[in-house]
Each structure stands twice: as structure tokens, then as C-alpha cells.
Amino acid sequence: MSIQVALAQINPHVGAIDKNVEMIISYTQRAQSEGADLVIFPELALSGYPPEDLLLRPGFLTQMEEALQYLADNSAKDIKSSSIALIVGHPMLGDDGALYNAASLIRGGEVELSYWKQELPNYGVFDEKRYFSSGDSAELFELKGTKFAITICEDLWHPAVAKQAKNAGAEMIVNLNASPYHLGKRGDREDMVRQRVKGTKLPVFYVNQVGGQDELVFDGGSFVLDSDGCKVLSGEHFKEGIYFCNTNQVKGKRNEVNEELLSLTNYSTEEELYAALVLGVKDYVGKNGFKGVVIGLSGGIDSALTLAIAVDALGSNRVEGVTMPSRYSADMSAEDAESEARRVGILFRSISIEPTFNAFMQSLEGEFSGYGVDVTEENIQARCRGVILMAIANKKRLMVLTTGNKSELAVGYSTLYGDMAGGFAPLKDLSKQMVYRLAEWRNSDALAKGEDLVIPQRVIERPPSAELAPDQQDSDSLPEYKVLDQILELYVEQDSCVTDIVAAGFEQELVERITRMVDNNEHKRRQSPPGVRITPRAFGRDRRYPITSGFQSR
């Protein structure tokens, strides 16, 4: 007997329990209207993922229990029928007093059974052993004569859990996920699930949440593999949605596969990264209740790409741009900043920092007596701009988006309380070379749609400069970014030592200087705003180095 299964790829809001309940009911109603027998929601959908130390609050756990019971008690009434079954992820206190990462089956107005996640990830961005205890047994339920096993996310990265389900009599596996995005993760997930299918010959219904949560982005991409490991359904990435799969499709009836839907999940690297950044900005600003954002537009590539992302995420009516010229700003910088703003239709104005800078210098004249001009004066300029942007944001209930990229942040090529001042950093995990790639892609995408270039070509072609000193260019103090980014890839992303990086073909003196800059600027990175994570070694959750450290790589 065929079973219609709905994969509810939703965007929960961490801690917003009532909203999450409403969302679950709404999607269940949609699933039922399409004739679904079973609807599956992501891991910890009731609480949102990751709830972090909210899980240590007894009141939060009490509300979780009440929300689950509400779904059970009112599902028949709100959904107008008890014919559909729900699987919902949530935190759960066991009778033993331990806390579990659970998934419960709700059917006929009751919580029929609950499964406890067995494999708890405790690496990278994950910290589940801080909160949860591990389950140790399979949980199966029967629907129209077919036995399903429930698993949660990491469980399927371990062959033993799938084999346990198979041995318990499962004919199909349901897997609830809150799997955060990084480049390449999509292929890793599908390869891993395919291995479980190969080992058990059981179809897998893989449901992943979507949305931004602080620096994490969840990309959705829910899918179904049949008993041969062939993908018969794939949800879109970076978008909410509900997707339907009939169990006939996982039993070799390939004629029922939606090939059009499968084709929607073919993305280029640039398109995928850009979509992740847009979603991260959209949800960080929206879920934190800001009216919009303000960006300092220098006329450079980083602020131009940040502007494009912000407008695509929020709309031009929620984005403001300010250029803040000084005595060292080139005329073309102001021209390009205005051009960028005009192309995307945002509110834009120019505010000179000269009066502010002069006031600071006058106030500090006595303190600076006897000292020569150095980087201090450059930093004051950056901090004048930071104060102006933060003042505008405070007055208008906006948030400042900072524009620094990963390459600059790695070596400390940024100013604390200056260009680092803000609420969110969209490019924080993006190398300078990738900034250029995404800018080129965004322009190409605009042209393909018959639109004008979003980023002026001159901005992409001109040499980057902080414009804090006469005729200044980034190359005055840094190697070419194509060289710098390769060294940073080895040192930051791959944890290579100086010897190995030199052996890869780079000058030892340069490698030692760059790695020393990385090591000496942890204090800056720790004070930087969060930003969208798009690599497995983002600054923050993934890479946790001490600020106070005498270590030097040799």
C-alpha cells in the first residue's frame, strides 16, 4: 500500500516556541491538503537549532513539554483530522532526569512514541554532549503496513545506527536534520546517506531545516534516496518548502520521479555561496528585529558586494548607504560609491569625516606631542567612520553591516571600533579572492536576467586600498591577495605548519610574517561581529584559539 510522505523543510526561530508550533501546524495542514499520510519536520524543530544554553533553563524545558503536548492535544482540532501522522524534533527530559535530543511521533491526538538521538556530534560547530545524553535503542512505527525507523542527523553518519534499525525490522528510515551549511557539505551528506542505503538496502527520507541562526546557515536540500541509493526527490536549497514523495517512488518506480524538481538543485559554487550569504543576512536582521541596515560605502569591492547581498536579502527600502570621504579619499571612490547606491536604489548620502577627524586631532594634540605620525592617525579615521555609522544605526533602529573579509580579518588588516564596528559581518568567512569571484558572478547573473551591472566594473578592476594615507594600497603592507589567500588556506583552513607551507612553494620570510600576523590578531577576531559561516574553519565556532598565547608556528 502506497504512503504519501511530506518533507517539511521549515525555518524555525530559536526560542520562539509559539511561532514554531504555529509553523508546524500550518505545514501539517498543507501536507494534509495534498493527501499526505506522514509529515516529517527537522531536528529540534520545536525549539529551533541550536538552542545552546537555553537548554539549561528549566523554564525553557517546561515550555517545550507544553508545546509538544499542545501539538498532540490540538492536532486533531487544528488540523481538522487525526488521519495524518507528524514526526517532530524537540528537546525532551527523560524519566531518568536526563535531557535528550528527541523526535516524537504524534498520531491520533497522542504522542505515540519518542526516539532519542544516539550519536551526539561534539566537533566543529557542534556541542551536543554539553547538553544531551545519548539514546541507545531503535524506535519503529508502522503506517499502512510499512515499518519506519526514526533517526536524527548524526545517527546516519554511523553505520551501526542504520544496521540497528534494519535488524529491528525497519523497511524505511526517516532522518531529521539540522545540518548547517558549508561549501561542499551537500555532496558529503548525500554520499554518507547513500552509504547507509548501500549497507541496509533501506530507503531514506532526509529532512533538513533551512534558515540563518547567528553565524550558521541551514541550507535545506532535503532529499529521498530509494533502496538502490538513487535520488528520487530533492528539495531546493536556501528556501522553505514542502516536498512530497510516494513510497512507490522508493521501490524502483523511477517513472514517478520529479526530474524537474531534481534539476532545481544544480548550483554553481558562486551561486551557492551567494545564496547562503543572502539568507544569513536576511534571517539575522529579521529574527533580531532590526528595521534594516546601514553600510559604509568606500567605493571598494568589499562594501560593494556587501551592499548587493544586503539589498538582495532585505530589499532596497531597508538598506541605507553612507560614504565618508577624507583628505585621502580619491574622487573615483565617492563616484563609485554613489554609482553602487544608485544601481540598487537605496537611500545614500555623503558625510565627510574631516571635521570629526580634526576635532579628535585637536583634542589629542597634547597627548601626541613629541610623537611622529603613524598608524594611530589612520585608525582614528576608521573610528570616526565607525562612530558615524553607529550613530545613524542607533537613531534609526538599524544595524551596521561591516564589510571586512576573511583575508583581512586573518592578518588583522582592520581597525577595532572602526571598520570592525557593527552588528553583522556578511563577508567574514569569505576570502578576498572569493569576494572578487562573487562580485563577478553577481554581475553576470544580472546581465543574464537583462539587468544592469550591480557592481561597477571599475570597482572590480581597481587595486584595493584602505585610503587612510597618501596613495595607499593594500599591497603596501600585504602580499598580493592571490598569494596571501593561498598561505591563509594552508595555515588557517588546513592547520599546516610554516615548514609545510614553505615546502608548497612560498618564501619562508613571507610565510613567517603572515603566520605571525594571524597568531597576533586573535584579540581582534574575538571582538569582531558574527558573520555567515561558509567554510568548515570559520573564525568563531570552528576555530577556537586562545587570545593570550605564546605559541609561534615554526
PLY file of the C-alpha trace (Angstrom):
ply
format ascii 1.0
element vertex 554
property float x
property float y
property float z
element edge 553
property int vertex1
property int vertex2
end_header
0.00 0.00 0.00
1.47 3.36 -1.02
2.14 6.09 1.55
2.37 9.80 0.77
5.22 11.33 2.78
5.71 15.09 3.16
9.12 16.58 3.94
8.56 19.89 5.71
11.69 21.97 5.12
10.94 24.79 7.56
12.82 27.76 9.03
12.36 27.61 12.82
13.22 30.54 15.08
15.36 29.51 18.07
13.43 30.07 21.29
10.26 31.32 19.56
8.29 28.29 20.64
4.78 29.55 19.90
5.78 30.66 16.41
7.40 27.31 15.75
4.24 25.50 16.86
2.13 27.65 14.53
4.52 26.91 11.68
4.38 23.16 12.32
0.57 23.19 12.36
0.44 25.30 9.18
2.77 22.97 7.29
0.86 19.94 8.53
-2.35 21.44 7.17
-0.64 21.98 3.83
0.63 18.41 3.84
-2.81 17.06 4.61
-4.40 19.12 1.84
-2.07 17.32 -0.57
-3.11 13.93 0.75
-0.04 13.19 2.88
-0.18 10.34 5.38
3.02 11.38 7.18
4.76 14.75 7.56
8.33 14.96 8.85
9.85 18.07 10.45
13.54 18.82 11.11
15.66 18.11 14.16
14.66 20.20 17.22
12.04 21.97 15.12
10.04 22.96 18.22
12.96 24.79 19.85
14.97 25.74 16.79
18.58 24.64 16.36
20.92 25.14 18.10
19.17 26.28 21.30
22.52 26.27 23.17
22.28 27.25 26.84
18.54 27.82 26.63
18.56 24.08 27.28
19.97 24.75 30.76
16.90 26.77 31.76
14.19 24.69 33.47
11.50 27.12 32.29
12.51 26.60 28.68
12.23 22.84 29.01
8.83 23.20 30.67
7.61 25.24 27.69
8.95 22.53 25.39
6.86 19.91 27.17
3.79 22.14 26.99
4.32 22.81 23.28
4.62 19.11 22.46
1.51 18.35 24.45
-0.33 21.20 22.72
0.52 19.69 19.34
-0.79 16.33 20.49
-3.94 17.62 22.20
-4.93 20.05 19.49
-3.63 18.40 16.34
-6.95 16.75 15.55
-8.81 20.03 16.06
-6.37 22.42 14.35
-5.54 20.07 11.52
-9.20 19.08 11.20
-8.37 15.38 11.20
-6.29 12.84 13.06
-5.58 10.90 9.89
-2.10 12.37 9.34
0.93 11.47 11.46
3.61 14.00 12.45
7.26 13.46 13.39
8.64 16.48 15.24
12.09 17.11 16.71
12.37 18.62 20.20
14.39 18.56 23.45
12.97 16.05 25.93
13.52 15.29 29.60
13.51 11.55 30.18
12.10 9.80 33.23
15.72 9.36 34.31
16.11 13.14 34.56
18.49 13.30 31.59
17.93 15.58 28.61
17.66 14.04 25.14
17.63 15.28 21.56
14.32 13.64 20.66
11.91 13.07 17.81
8.32 12.18 18.62
5.56 10.62 16.55
2.20 12.35 17.04
-0.81 10.43 15.77
-4.46 10.35 16.71
-4.06 13.20 19.18
-1.33 11.45 21.16
2.45 11.38 21.45
2.70 7.77 20.39
6.45 7.27 20.80
9.71 9.20 21.15
13.15 8.38 19.79
16.35 9.66 21.43
19.33 10.58 19.26
22.17 8.14 19.78
25.18 9.78 18.13
25.83 13.28 19.52
28.29 15.40 17.50
30.88 17.27 19.52
33.21 18.79 16.93
33.36 21.92 14.79
30.25 23.98 15.47
28.57 21.18 17.42
28.50 20.94 21.20
25.68 18.48 21.84
27.39 16.49 24.61
27.30 19.66 26.72
23.52 19.31 26.86
22.24 15.91 25.81
22.53 12.31 26.87
22.62 9.58 24.24
19.82 7.18 23.47
20.66 3.55 22.81
17.76 1.90 21.02
15.80 1.98 17.77
12.22 3.22 17.61
9.90 1.94 14.89
6.34 2.76 13.96
4.00 1.21 11.45
1.97 3.10 8.85
-0.27 1.29 6.38
1.62 -1.91 6.96
5.11 -0.39 6.46
7.60 -0.11 9.32
9.59 3.11 9.59
12.61 3.76 11.86
13.28 7.26 13.20
16.85 8.59 13.27
18.26 12.06 13.90
21.03 13.75 11.88
24.41 12.41 13.12
22.91 8.96 13.65
23.25 8.25 9.93
26.93 9.20 9.89
27.48 5.97 11.85
26.69 2.60 10.21
25.69 0.94 13.50
22.52 3.01 13.93
21.20 2.18 10.46
22.04 -1.50 10.94
20.26 -1.43 14.31
17.13 -0.09 12.59
17.38 -2.77 9.90
17.75 -5.53 12.49
14.74 -4.19 14.39
12.61 -4.77 11.31
12.58 -1.34 9.65
11.64 -1.17 5.99
12.33 2.56 5.60
14.34 5.16 7.55
13.30 8.69 8.46
16.15 11.10 9.27
15.52 14.51 10.89
18.30 17.08 10.43
19.56 20.48 11.43
22.69 20.24 9.31
24.48 23.58 8.89
25.87 24.63 5.54
29.40 24.93 4.36
30.71 24.68 0.82
30.81 21.02 -0.21
28.51 19.82 2.58
25.69 18.95 0.20
27.70 16.28 -1.59
29.08 14.93 1.68
25.58 14.43 3.07
24.28 12.59 0.05
27.38 10.37 -0.15
27.04 9.48 3.52
23.34 8.61 3.30
23.99 6.61 0.15
26.50 4.52 2.10
23.84 3.77 4.73
21.41 2.76 1.98
24.05 0.53 0.44
24.65 -1.17 3.78
20.97 -1.73 4.60
19.02 -1.55 1.29
16.56 0.70 3.13
15.20 3.92 1.55
15.94 7.13 3.50
13.74 10.23 3.86
16.19 13.02 4.77
14.64 16.27 6.06
16.84 19.29 6.75
15.90 22.67 8.19
16.57 25.93 6.37
17.41 29.43 7.61
20.01 31.55 9.37
20.83 31.28 13.07
23.58 33.65 14.19
26.62 32.67 12.09
25.15 29.35 10.98
23.10 28.93 7.83
20.98 25.84 7.24
20.53 25.19 3.55
17.63 22.75 3.41
18.21 20.49 0.44
16.03 17.71 1.85
16.08 14.56 -0.27
14.91 10.99 -0.61
17.03 8.02 -1.71
15.42 4.80 -2.85
16.61 1.34 -1.83
19.24 1.41 -4.60
20.65 4.74 -3.44
19.14 6.70 -6.33
17.86 10.19 -5.51
14.16 10.36 -6.26
13.41 13.74 -4.67
15.44 16.82 -3.81
14.22 19.97 -2.12
15.58 23.36 -3.10
18.42 24.89 -1.15
18.14 28.04 0.96
14.33 28.13 0.61
11.49 26.92 2.79
9.21 24.39 1.20
7.25 21.19 1.49
8.05 18.25 -0.74
6.08 15.08 -1.37
7.26 11.58 -2.09
5.13 8.48 -2.53
6.65 5.29 -1.18
6.15 3.75 -4.62
8.96 6.05 -5.76
11.45 4.43 -3.37
10.61 0.95 -4.60
12.17 1.25 -8.03
9.33 3.03 -9.86
11.57 5.65 -11.44
8.81 6.85 -13.77
7.27 8.68 -10.81
10.41 10.74 -10.07
10.05 14.52 -10.43
13.01 15.20 -12.72
12.13 18.90 -12.93
12.47 19.27 -9.16
15.77 17.42 -9.16
17.12 19.86 -11.75
16.41 22.84 -9.47
19.23 21.79 -7.14
22.10 22.24 -9.60
24.06 25.26 -8.37
27.46 26.72 -9.21
29.87 27.37 -6.35
29.32 31.11 -6.61
25.54 30.85 -6.75
25.52 28.54 -3.74
27.77 30.78 -1.64
25.87 33.92 -2.58
22.55 32.33 -1.63
23.99 31.33 1.75
25.17 34.89 2.43
21.82 36.39 1.42
19.87 34.02 3.67
22.27 34.56 6.58
21.84 38.34 6.39
18.07 38.15 5.88
17.45 35.99 8.94
19.98 37.68 11.23
18.43 41.08 10.59
14.83 39.83 10.56
14.91 37.45 13.51
16.65 40.06 15.67
14.00 42.65 14.90
16.02 45.34 13.09
14.21 47.66 10.69
17.08 47.48 8.24
20.81 48.06 7.84
23.27 50.83 7.10
26.56 50.25 5.28
29.65 52.40 4.91
30.34 52.56 1.17
34.00 53.19 0.38
33.75 52.64 -3.34
35.75 49.41 -2.87
34.93 45.83 -3.75
34.06 44.62 -0.22
31.45 47.27 0.55
30.04 46.91 -2.96
29.48 43.17 -2.54
28.10 43.68 0.98
25.62 46.18 -0.44
24.49 43.79 -3.18
23.95 41.00 -0.64
22.04 43.29 1.72
19.69 44.55 -0.99
19.03 41.03 -2.26
18.35 39.91 1.32
16.24 42.80 2.58
15.11 44.94 -0.35
16.40 48.41 -1.22
13.93 50.11 1.11
15.60 48.53 4.16
19.20 49.39 3.23
21.00 52.72 3.57
24.48 53.64 2.37
26.87 56.32 3.56
30.17 57.35 2.02
32.52 59.13 4.41
35.37 60.75 2.48
38.55 62.12 3.99
41.51 64.09 2.63
42.93 60.80 1.34
39.82 59.60 -0.49
40.10 59.51 -4.27
37.36 61.22 -6.26
36.61 57.94 -8.00
35.84 56.33 -4.63
32.99 58.73 -3.96
31.80 58.40 -7.56
31.80 54.61 -7.39
30.04 54.55 -4.01
27.28 56.78 -5.38
27.05 54.62 -8.51
26.68 51.45 -6.43
23.90 53.01 -4.38
22.08 54.36 -7.44
22.18 51.00 -9.21
20.33 49.25 -6.38
18.07 52.16 -5.45
18.98 52.74 -1.79
18.99 55.90 0.31
22.50 57.35 0.01
24.41 60.37 1.27
27.94 61.64 1.85
29.25 62.71 5.26
32.84 63.96 5.41
34.91 62.77 8.36
37.26 65.77 8.11
35.55 67.88 10.84
35.37 64.88 13.16
38.97 63.86 12.49
40.23 67.41 13.04
38.35 67.62 16.33
39.99 64.43 17.53
43.43 65.62 16.48
42.90 68.93 18.27
41.79 67.15 21.44
44.80 64.83 21.32
47.36 67.48 20.34
48.96 67.50 23.79
48.99 63.72 24.08
50.61 63.31 20.67
53.26 65.99 21.21
56.72 64.56 20.50
55.38 61.58 18.55
55.53 61.20 14.81
52.59 60.35 12.55
51.95 56.61 12.41
49.09 54.11 12.16
47.32 55.87 15.05
46.08 58.63 12.77
44.88 56.02 10.27
42.93 54.23 12.98
41.32 57.47 14.14
39.95 57.98 10.64
38.44 54.48 10.65
36.97 55.08 14.10
35.42 58.38 13.00
33.57 56.40 10.36
32.57 53.76 12.89
31.08 56.37 15.22
29.09 57.98 12.39
27.65 54.66 11.23
26.78 53.51 14.75
25.09 56.86 15.48
22.92 56.54 12.37
22.07 52.96 13.27
21.14 53.86 16.85
18.96 56.77 15.82
17.08 54.85 13.11
16.95 51.42 14.75
19.13 49.98 12.03
22.08 47.63 12.22
25.52 48.32 10.80
26.82 45.70 8.40
30.61 45.59 8.45
32.40 44.93 5.18
35.64 43.15 6.12
36.56 39.80 4.56
38.30 36.72 5.96
41.70 37.54 4.45
41.81 40.93 6.19
40.47 39.57 9.45
43.03 36.77 9.45
46.01 39.12 9.38
44.45 41.95 11.40
44.13 44.32 8.44
41.21 46.08 10.12
40.59 48.58 12.90
38.94 47.71 16.19
35.98 50.05 16.82
36.46 51.39 13.29
35.67 49.34 10.20
35.08 46.37 12.54
32.29 48.21 14.39
28.89 46.77 13.57
26.34 44.08 14.22
26.96 41.53 11.47
29.76 40.76 9.02
28.44 39.07 5.85
31.90 38.57 4.29
33.62 37.36 7.47
34.25 33.84 6.15
34.94 34.88 2.55
38.50 35.18 1.23
39.39 38.26 -0.80
39.71 36.17 -3.94
36.22 34.76 -3.38
34.90 38.30 -2.87
36.02 39.08 -6.42
34.52 35.83 -7.74
31.14 36.57 -6.16
31.16 40.15 -7.42
31.80 38.90 -10.95
29.09 36.25 -10.57
26.53 38.76 -9.28
27.17 40.98 -12.28
26.94 38.03 -14.67
23.68 36.96 -13.07
22.29 40.48 -13.53
23.27 40.53 -17.19
21.72 37.09 -17.73
18.45 38.49 -16.41
18.61 41.53 -18.65
19.52 43.87 -15.79
22.30 46.43 -15.39
25.53 45.60 -13.60
25.09 45.77 -9.83
28.77 46.48 -9.14
30.61 48.97 -11.39
33.37 47.26 -13.38
35.88 49.89 -12.23
35.33 48.78 -8.63
36.30 45.23 -9.56
39.34 46.28 -11.59
40.96 48.98 -9.42
43.64 47.99 -6.83
42.20 47.70 -3.30
43.08 50.43 -0.81
42.03 51.47 2.70
42.67 55.13 1.70
43.92 56.11 5.14
47.22 57.56 3.92
48.51 59.25 0.74
48.48 56.90 -2.30
47.92 53.91 -0.03
47.27 50.44 -1.45
46.74 47.11 0.32
49.83 45.77 -1.44
51.97 48.24 0.53
51.68 46.06 3.62
50.29 42.77 2.31
51.35 40.41 -0.48
49.06 40.12 -3.48
45.80 38.59 -2.34
46.18 35.59 -4.64
49.37 34.75 -2.70
48.03 35.73 0.72
44.89 33.65 0.31
46.87 30.56 -0.60
49.02 30.89 2.52
45.94 31.50 4.68
44.21 28.49 3.15
47.10 26.30 4.29
47.60 27.88 7.72
44.03 28.65 8.78
41.93 26.10 6.92
44.34 23.15 6.91
46.45 23.88 10.06
49.68 23.46 8.09
52.93 24.50 9.80
55.43 27.00 8.39
57.70 24.23 7.09
54.89 22.64 5.10
53.77 25.99 3.65
57.32 26.83 2.57
57.60 23.38 1.02
54.47 24.22 -1.01
56.49 26.92 -2.78
56.26 30.11 -0.69
59.13 32.24 0.64
59.96 31.43 4.24
60.27 35.06 5.37
56.84 35.85 3.92
55.23 32.77 5.43
56.67 33.55 8.86
55.42 37.14 8.66
51.90 36.14 7.59
51.52 33.35 10.16
52.79 35.70 12.87
50.16 38.25 11.84
47.46 35.57 12.11
48.65 34.47 15.56
48.96 38.03 16.89
45.46 39.17 15.90
43.24 36.71 17.72
42.21 39.53 20.09
40.75 41.45 17.14
38.87 38.47 15.76
37.36 37.72 19.16
35.86 41.23 19.20
34.53 41.12 15.66
30.81 40.75 14.95
29.43 37.37 13.89
29.27 36.60 10.20
27.93 33.95 7.86
29.83 30.64 8.08
30.55 29.17 4.66
33.70 27.07 5.34
34.47 24.30 7.86
37.08 26.59 9.51
35.30 29.87 10.06
36.62 32.26 12.68
34.40 31.66 15.70
32.76 28.33 16.49
35.06 26.29 14.24
38.42 27.81 15.17
38.81 28.46 18.88
42.27 29.76 19.64
43.37 31.43 22.90
43.80 35.19 22.84
46.70 35.04 25.26
49.20 32.63 23.74
52.97 32.45 23.40
52.81 29.93 20.57
54.55 30.72 17.31
54.45 28.34 14.38
57.89 27.18 13.23
0 1
1 2
2 3
3 4
4 5
5 6
6 7
7 8
8 9
9 10
10 11
11 12
12 13
13 14
14 15
15 16
16 17
17 18
18 19
19 20
20 21
21 22
22 23
23 24
24 25
25 26
26 27
27 28
28 29
29 30
30 31
31 32
32 33
33 34
34 35
35 36
36 37
37 38
38 39
39 40
40 41
41 42
42 43
43 44
44 45
45 46
46 47
47 48
48 49
49 50
50 51
51 52
52 53
53 54
54 55
55 56
56 57
57 58
58 59
59 60
60 61
61 62
62 63
63 64
64 65
65 66
66 67
67 68
68 69
69 70
70 71
71 72
72 73
73 74
74 75
75 76
76 77
77 78
78 79
79 80
80 81
81 82
82 83
83 84
84 85
85 86
86 87
87 88
88 89
89 90
90 91
91 92
92 93
93 94
94 95
95 96
96 97
97 98
98 99
99 100
100 101
101 102
102 103
103 104
104 105
105 106
106 107
107 108
108 109
109 110
110 111
111 112
112 113
113 114
114 115
115 116
116 117
117 118
118 119
119 120
120 121
121 122
122 123
123 124
124 125
125 126
126 127
127 128
128 129
129 130
130 131
131 132
132 133
133 134
134 135
135 136
136 137
137 138
138 139
139 140
140 141
141 142
142 143
143 144
144 145
145 146
146 147
147 148
148 149
149 150
150 151
151 152
152 153
153 154
154 155
155 156
156 157
157 158
158 159
159 160
160 161
161 162
162 163
163 164
164 165
165 166
166 167
167 168
168 169
169 170
170 171
171 172
172 173
173 174
174 175
175 176
176 177
177 178
178 179
179 180
180 181
181 182
182 183
183 184
184 185
185 186
186 187
187 188
188 189
189 190
190 191
191 192
192 193
193 194
194 195
195 196
196 197
197 198
198 199
199 200
200 201
201 202
202 203
203 204
204 205
205 206
206 207
207 208
208 209
209 210
210 211
211 212
212 213
213 214
214 215
215 216
216 217
217 218
218 219
219 220
220 221
221 222
222 223
223 224
224 225
225 226
226 227
227 228
228 229
229 230
230 231
231 232
232 233
233 234
234 235
235 236
236 237
237 238
238 239
239 240
240 241
241 242
242 243
243 244
244 245
245 246
246 247
247 248
248 249
249 250
250 251
251 252
252 253
253 254
254 255
255 256
256 257
257 258
258 259
259 260
260 261
261 262
262 263
263 264
264 265
265 266
266 267
267 268
268 269
269 270
270 271
271 272
272 273
273 274
274 275
275 276
276 277
277 278
278 279
279 280
280 281
281 282
282 283
283 284
284 285
285 286
286 287
287 288
288 289
289 290
290 291
291 292
292 293
293 294
294 295
295 296
296 297
297 298
298 299
299 300
300 301
301 302
302 303
303 304
304 305
305 306
306 307
307 308
308 309
309 310
310 311
311 312
312 313
313 314
314 315
315 316
316 317
317 318
318 319
319 320
320 321
321 322
322 323
323 324
324 325
325 326
326 327
327 328
328 329
329 330
330 331
331 332
332 333
333 334
334 335
335 336
336 337
337 338
338 339
339 340
340 341
341 342
342 343
343 344
344 345
345 346
346 347
347 348
348 349
349 350
350 351
351 352
352 353
353 354
354 355
355 356
356 357
357 358
358 359
359 360
360 361
361 362
362 363
363 364
364 365
365 366
366 367
367 368
368 369
369 370
370 371
371 372
372 373
373 374
374 375
375 376
376 377
377 378
378 379
379 380
380 381
381 382
382 383
383 384
384 385
385 386
386 387
387 388
388 389
389 390
390 391
391 392
392 393
393 394
394 395
395 396
396 397
397 398
398 399
399 400
400 401
401 402
402 403
403 404
404 405
405 406
406 407
407 408
408 409
409 410
410 411
411 412
412 413
413 414
414 415
415 416
416 417
417 418
418 419
419 420
420 421
421 422
422 423
423 424
424 425
425 426
426 427
427 428
428 429
429 430
430 431
431 432
432 433
433 434
434 435
435 436
436 437
437 438
438 439
439 440
440 441
441 442
442 443
443 444
444 445
445 446
446 447
447 448
448 449
449 450
450 451
451 452
452 453
453 454
454 455
455 456
456 457
457 458
458 459
459 460
460 461
461 462
462 463
463 464
464 465
465 466
466 467
467 468
468 469
469 470
470 471
471 472
472 473
473 474
474 475
475 476
476 477
477 478
478 479
479 480
480 481
481 482
482 483
483 484
484 485
485 486
486 487
487 488
488 489
489 490
490 491
491 492
492 493
493 494
494 495
495 496
496 497
497 498
498 499
499 500
500 501
501 502
502 503
503 504
504 505
505 506
506 507
507 508
508 509
509 510
510 511
511 512
512 513
513 514
514 515
515 516
516 517
517 518
518 519
519 520
520 521
521 522
522 523
523 524
524 525
525 526
526 527
527 528
528 529
529 530
530 531
531 532
532 533
533 534
534 535
535 536
536 537
537 538
538 539
539 540
540 541
541 542
542 543
543 544
544 545
545 546
546 547
547 548
548 549
549 550
550 551
551 552
552 553
